[in-house]
């Protein structure tokens, strides 16, 4: 009942080729979909201005569209939810850098409320996002 000549017994090694193939496919999928996650929740038309280039920092973005809808980073919130959400984001942020992205047609009162709220909650630096004027 011994093994026949030429047989070496059962294969016990793991074939890693399919694992590598699957991992490479996953990397490609993540590379293709990653830019989609950085898109803002709401589309706003920013005012044009001659400004300095923005710094590369960890920041909190407040987006306000013409219909007074508000988003903090990628999460849409109501005006009542803005304060608790902003408080959480500022507590998590080391730089406490807030960018306000408001559409040209946005109600200035809503922008001022968001600005005052960010100051009140301890934002260290507040800036308005604009498009570069040609």
C-alpha positions in Angstrom: 0.0 0.0 0.0 2.9 2.3 -0.4 3.0 5.2 -2.7 3.5 4.4 -6.4 6.8 5.3 -7.9 6.9 8.9 -9.0 4.1 10.1 -6.6 5.3 12.5 -3.9 2.2 12.6 -1.7 -0.5 15.3 -1.3 0.2 18.9 -2.1 0.3 20.9 1.1 1.7 24.2 -0.1 -0.5 27.2 -0.7 -0.7 28.5 -4.2 -0.3 32.3 -3.8 -0.8 33.2 -7.5 -4.6 33.6 -7.2 -4.2 35.6 -4.0 -1.8 38.0 -5.7 -4.1 38.3 -8.7 -7.1 39.2 -6.5 -5.0 41.7 -4.5 -3.9 43.4 -7.7 -7.5 43.6 -9.0 -8.5 45.2 -5.7 -5.7 47.7 -5.8 -6.8 48.7 -9.3 -10.4 49.1 -8.2 -9.4 51.3 -5.3 -7.2 53.4 -7.5 -10.1 54.0 -10.0 -12.7 54.7 -7.3 -10.7 56.8 -4.9 -11.1 60.1 -6.8 -14.9 59.7 -6.6 -14.8 59.8 -2.8 -13.1 63.2 -2.8 -15.9 64.9 -4.8 -18.0 67.3 -2.7 -21.5 66.3 -1.7 -23.0 69.4 -3.3 -22.1 71.1 -6.5 -21.6 74.8 -5.9 -20.3 77.6 -8.1 -17.6 79.4 -6.2 -17.0 83.1 -6.5 -14.0 84.2 -8.5 -11.1 86.0 -6.7 -7.4 86.6 -6.9 -6.1 84.6 -4.0 -3.1 82.7 -2.8 -2.9 79.0 -3.3 -4.4 77.0 -0.4 -2.2 75.2 2.1 -2.1 71.4 2.3 -3.6 70.9 5.7 -6.2 68.7 7.4 -9.3 70.8 7.1 -13.0 70.9 7.7 -15.1 72.0 4.8 -18.6 73.6 5.2 -20.4 73.6 1.8 -23.5 75.7 1.3 -25.5 75.6 -1.9 -28.0 78.2 -3.2 -31.0 76.3 -1.6 -29.3 76.8 1.8 -28.5 73.1 2.0 -25.4 72.5 4.2 -22.7 69.8 4.3 -19.8 69.3 6.7 -17.1 67.5 4.8 -19.1 64.8 3.0 -22.1 64.7 5.4 -25.2 66.7 4.6 -26.7 68.4 7.7 -29.5 70.8 8.6 -28.8 74.1 10.2 -29.8 72.6 13.6 -27.4 69.6 13.1 -24.5 72.0 12.0 -23.4 72.9 15.5 -23.0 69.4 16.9 -21.4 68.0 13.7 -19.0 70.9 13.5 -18.1 70.6 17.2 -17.2 66.9 16.6 -15.1 67.7 13.5 -13.2 70.5 15.3 -12.6 68.2 18.3 -11.0 65.6 15.9 -8.9 68.2 14.0 -5.5 69.2 15.2 -5.3 72.3 13.0 -8.9 73.5 13.4 -8.8 74.8 9.8 -12.2 75.5 8.3 -13.0 76.2 4.7 -16.4 77.6 3.7 -17.5 76.7 0.2 -20.5 78.9 -0.6 -22.2 79.3 -4.0 -22.4 82.7 -5.6 -26.1 82.7 -5.0 -26.1 81.5 -1.4 -27.9 83.6 1.2 -25.3 85.6 3.0 -27.1 85.1 6.3 -26.6 81.4 6.2 -22.9 81.9 5.4 -22.5 84.3 8.3 -24.2 81.8 10.7 -21.8 79.1 9.6 -18.9 81.5 10.0 -20.0 82.6 13.5 -20.6 79.1 14.6 -17.1 78.0 13.4 -15.5 80.9 15.3 -17.6 80.1 18.4 -16.6 76.5 18.4 -12.9 77.3 18.2 -11.8 77.3 14.6 -8.3 78.7 14.4 -8.3 79.6 10.8 -11.3 80.4 8.5 -11.1 80.8 4.8 -13.5 81.1 1.9 -13.0 78.8 -1.1 -12.9 80.7 -4.4 -12.0 80.0 -8.0 -9.0 81.7 -9.5 -9.9 84.8 -11.4 -8.2 85.0 -14.8 
